[in-house]
Amino acid sequence: MRRPLLQIIIVTLLTGCKTSIVTFQTSDPQKIGVKAAKFRGTAFDSTYSNEKLHVHDHIVFRKFTPTKHDIAAAERILKNEIKKVNERKPNQFGRRQYIDRNLNEYFRQYVGFFNKDGHRVIRINMHWDKYTASDRLKGNWDIRLEYTSDYSIVMDGGYQYWSVNVDLTSGTLYNFSVNGVA
């Protein structure tokens, strides 16, 4: 029996949207490398020091180590919900700077924690990660983009640095923040 064309298209679209995540242990036992086809990042182990993190929600609450399945779920929610929370385009001044159009241009830092309602949340800290070969030859490279770099906060920078909490329990985003521009 042949499948209807519409059913084949729907199955293809659904399977094509799946984000494949690979995780690996770095030389730092508290940092896990994250690779996908179009982006990369670091997930922080639950034992990573609260004093090195600057995420307000998790300080009071208990942390967890994000798994590759948690990260894939967070990325799906992010992809599906970012346009809603970014509707006003704060500190994004041109179409090329719209973060919802450039999600794959960022190095991610993932911190897992339980919020006050007991929901599993992943804070994703985003750093611009599109340095050209010419930039690198000139020495323009951000050391925060290494798998073993500590959690970092950047002041200013506009659309190149932003963060958001992804509630894995409810499938929503909150505490979306795009850096200012000096």
C-alpha positions in Angstrom: 0.0 0.0 0.0 1.3 3.4 -0.9 1.4 6.3 1.6 -0.4 9.5 0.6 2.1 12.2 -0.5 1.0 14.6 2.4 1.7 11.9 5.0 5.2 11.4 3.5 5.9 15.1 3.6 4.7 15.5 7.2 6.9 12.5 8.3 9.9 14.0 6.5 9.3 17.4 8.1 9.0 16.0 11.6 12.1 13.8 11.3 14.1 16.6 9.6 13.4 19.0 12.5 15.0 16.8 15.1 18.2 18.2 16.5 21.0 15.6 17.0 23.1 16.4 20.1 26.4 14.8 20.9 28.0 15.3 24.4 31.5 14.5 25.5 33.5 14.9 28.7 36.0 17.8 28.6 39.3 18.0 30.5 37.3 19.7 33.2 35.1 17.2 35.0 32.5 20.0 35.7 32.1 20.8 32.0 30.5 18.7 29.3 31.1 19.6 25.6 28.0 19.8 23.4 28.0 19.5 19.6 25.2 19.7 17.1 25.4 20.0 13.4 25.1 23.8 13.5 26.1 24.9 17.0 28.2 24.0 20.0 28.4 24.7 23.6 29.2 23.7 27.2 26.8 22.1 29.8 27.8 22.7 33.4 27.7 19.8 35.8 25.5 20.1 38.9 28.6 20.3 41.1 29.8 23.5 39.3 30.2 26.2 41.9 27.2 28.5 42.4 29.7 31.3 43.0 30.9 31.1 39.4 27.3 31.3 38.1 25.4 34.4 37.7 21.9 32.9 37.2 19.6 34.3 39.9 17.0 31.5 39.9 19.3 28.6 40.4 21.2 30.0 43.4 18.4 29.3 45.8 17.4 26.1 44.2 18.9 22.8 43.4 20.9 22.2 40.1 21.0 19.2 37.8 23.4 18.2 35.1 21.7 18.6 31.7 21.8 15.4 29.5 21.9 15.5 25.8 18.2 14.7 25.8 17.5 17.7 28.1 19.6 19.9 25.8 17.8 18.6 22.7 14.4 19.3 24.3 15.6 22.8 25.4 16.8 23.6 21.8 13.4 22.5 20.4 11.5 24.7 22.8 13.9 27.6 22.1 13.5 27.2 18.4 9.7 27.0 18.6 9.2 29.8 21.2 12.0 32.4 20.5 10.0 34.5 18.0 7.3 35.1 20.7 9.6 36.3 23.4 11.7 38.3 20.9 8.8 40.0 19.3 10.0 43.5 20.3 13.6 42.8 19.1 15.4 44.5 22.1 18.9 45.7 21.2 18.7 44.2 17.7 18.9 47.0 15.1 18.9 45.3 11.8 17.4 42.2 10.1 20.8 40.5 10.2 20.9 41.0 14.0 17.6 39.4 14.8 18.5 36.6 17.2 15.5 34.5 16.2 16.9 34.3 12.7 20.4 33.5 13.8 20.1 30.8 16.5 22.9 28.7 15.1 25.4 31.6 15.2 25.8 31.3 19.0 28.0 29.3 21.4 25.8 28.1 24.2 26.3 27.6 28.0 23.8 25.4 29.6 23.0 25.4 33.4 20.3 23.0 34.7 18.3 23.8 37.8 14.9 23.3 39.4 12.9 26.6 39.8 10.7 27.5 42.8 7.8 25.5 41.3 9.9 22.4 41.0 10.2 22.7 37.2 13.3 21.5 35.4 14.8 24.6 33.7 17.9 25.1 31.6 19.4 28.5 31.5 21.0 29.1 28.1 23.7 31.8 27.9 24.5 32.8 24.3 27.7 34.1 22.9 28.3 35.2 19.3 30.3 32.4 17.6 30.8 33.5 14.0 34.4 34.7 13.8 35.8 34.5 10.3 39.2 33.0 9.4 40.4 36.6 8.9 39.2 37.5 12.4 41.1 34.6 13.9 44.3 35.5 12.0 44.1 39.0 13.4 43.8 37.6 16.9 40.1 38.4 17.2 38.8 35.3 19.1 36.7 35.0 22.2 38.3 32.6 24.7 34.9 32.2 26.4 34.0 30.0 23.4 36.1 27.1 24.5 34.4 24.0 25.9 36.4 24.3 29.2 35.7 28.0 29.7 33.9 29.1 32.9 30.4 30.4 32.8 30.6 34.0 31.7 28.7 37.2 31.8 29.3 39.9 29.1 28.3 43.6 29.5 26.9 45.3 26.5 27.4 43.7 23.0 23.7 43.9 22.0 22.4 40.9 20.0 25.8 39.1 20.3 25.2 38.2 23.9 21.8 37.1 25.4 20.3 34.5 27.6 17.0 32.8 28.4 15.5 30.2 30.7 13.9 27.2 29.1 11.3 25.5 31.3 11.5 21.9 30.2 8.4 21.0 32.3 6.0 23.6 30.8 7.7 24.0 27.4 8.1 27.8 27.7 10.7 30.4 27.8 11.2 33.1 30.5 13.7 35.6 31.8 14.8 36.5 28.2 17.4 39.1 28.2 19.5 40.7 25.3 22.6 42.7 26.3 22.5 46.5 26.0 24.5 48.5 23.6 27.1 51.1 25.0 
